[in-house]
Amino acid sequence: MKTLPVARLQAREAHVEALRALAHLTRLQIFFFLVRAGREVPAGEIQAELEIPGPTLSHHLDLLRRAGLLQSRKEERFIYYSVRPETVSELVRLLTACC
């Protein structure tokens, strides 16, 4: 059986930042919650669901957003967060390329 060559993916600094952001239990819980939600979620709903104090949640959401894993949108006095699927897909491809 002939095997096809795996496309050569190279890790970039953006990948390192994304993985670094996920290497914290609270941020991983936030990320998983948003992945499962599959929609934009207001910060207050994330806070209520995960029982994280507001300032702590803001800090973690900002780190996830700056790492390229989340996107945010402000509407009136609410900020909505969602996962950036293109970034997540790229990370998954990178991590599974050698498997």
C-alpha positions as CSV (number, residue, x, y, z in Angstrom):
1,M,0.0,0.0,0.0
2,K,1.4,3.4,-1.0
3,T,1.3,6.1,1.7
4,L,0.8,9.7,0.8
5,P,3.3,12.2,2.1
6,V,2.0,14.3,5.0
7,A,2.0,18.0,4.2
8,R,4.8,19.7,6.1
9,L,3.3,21.9,8.8
10,Q,5.6,24.2,10.7
11,A,5.0,25.5,14.2
12,R,4.9,29.2,14.4
13,E,5.1,31.6,17.4
14,A,1.3,32.0,17.2
15,H,0.9,28.3,17.8
16,V,3.2,28.5,20.9
17,E,1.1,31.4,22.2
18,A,-2.2,29.5,21.7
19,L,-0.9,26.4,23.4
20,R,0.6,28.5,26.2
21,A,-2.8,30.1,26.8
22,L,-4.5,26.7,27.0
23,A,-1.9,25.5,29.5
24,H,-3.9,26.8,32.4
25,L,-6.9,24.9,33.9
26,T,-9.2,27.9,34.1
27,R,-8.5,29.0,30.5
28,L,-8.9,25.4,29.3
29,Q,-12.3,25.2,31.1
30,I,-13.4,28.5,29.5
31,F,-12.2,27.3,26.1
32,F,-14.0,23.9,26.4
33,F,-17.2,25.7,27.5
34,L,-17.2,27.9,24.5
35,V,-16.4,25.0,22.1
36,R,-19.4,23.1,23.5
37,A,-21.6,26.1,23.3
38,G,-20.9,26.5,19.6
39,R,-22.1,30.1,19.6
40,E,-21.3,33.6,20.9
41,V,-21.7,33.6,24.7
42,P,-21.9,36.8,26.8
43,A,-19.2,37.1,29.5
44,G,-21.8,37.0,32.2
45,E,-23.0,33.6,31.1
46,I,-19.5,32.2,31.1
47,Q,-19.0,33.7,34.6
48,A,-22.2,32.2,35.9
49,E,-21.6,28.8,34.4
50,L,-18.0,28.4,35.5
51,E,-18.3,30.4,38.7
52,I,-15.2,32.5,38.0
53,P,-14.9,36.0,39.6
54,G,-15.4,38.8,37.0
55,P,-11.9,40.3,37.1
56,T,-10.3,36.8,36.9
57,L,-12.6,35.8,34.0
58,S,-11.8,39.1,32.1
59,H,-8.1,38.4,32.5
60,H,-8.3,34.8,31.2
61,L,-10.7,35.8,28.3
62,D,-8.2,38.5,27.3
63,L,-5.3,36.1,27.2
64,L,-7.3,33.6,25.1
65,R,-8.4,36.4,22.7
66,R,-4.8,37.7,22.4
67,A,-3.6,34.1,21.7
68,G,-6.0,34.0,18.8
69,L,-8.3,31.3,20.2
70,L,-11.3,33.5,20.9
71,Q,-13.0,36.4,19.2
72,S,-15.1,39.0,21.0
73,R,-17.8,41.4,20.0
74,K,-19.2,44.3,22.0
75,E,-22.9,45.1,21.8
76,E,-24.1,47.9,24.1
77,R,-22.7,47.0,27.5
78,F,-22.2,43.2,26.8
79,I,-19.2,41.5,25.4
80,Y,-19.8,38.2,23.5
81,Y,-17.1,35.6,23.1
82,S,-16.8,32.7,20.7
83,V,-14.1,30.3,19.5
84,R,-12.1,31.2,16.4
85,P,-12.6,27.9,14.5
86,E,-9.9,28.5,11.9
87,T,-7.3,28.8,14.7
88,V,-8.5,25.7,16.5
89,S,-8.5,23.7,13.2
90,E,-5.0,24.8,12.4
91,L,-3.8,23.7,15.9
92,V,-5.5,20.4,15.6
93,R,-3.9,19.8,12.2
94,L,-0.5,20.8,13.6
95,L,-0.8,18.5,16.6
96,T,-2.0,15.5,14.6
97,A,0.3,15.8,11.5
98,C,2.8,13.4,13.0
99,C,0.3,10.8,14.1
